[in-house]
Amino acid sequence: LKNRPAEKELPLIASSTELVSRVCDTSDSRLTILAQKFWPGPLTIVLPAKDHSTSYAIRVSSNVSARLISEILGDPVISTSANITGAEPVRKPDDLSEELSAGIDVVLNAGICPGGLPSTIISLMNSEPRILREGAIPSKELLSML
């Protein structure tokens, strides 16, 4: 629907750090430092899957509705902005483009999204942390903590 490049994987939202630990290897002490300070919040962390077969970009969102959906389902949920790739993200359901809304089965109207900068994405897949996207949390702040 978004016309997103296939090689660009979709990030996940989990209801809690406990749920993150059910799908990801959370043994990295850097995760503990970052999660305690920035979760729930706009920090996406790339972690190895529990079995190390793949990796996940995952966060515990500050959005209560997103966390509740994950909690009810008992699994992380895919999280992406509601827009065609390259267009401005939509903040309320009435602003969805016809092209996008034609392919959506269900819309949860949880009010107007606050908007703002996207989450910062940091990878903890190697010994050196790597910022993949600058966002709401400055990379200097993250890297200074590690």
Disulfide bonds with the S-S distance in Angstrom:
none
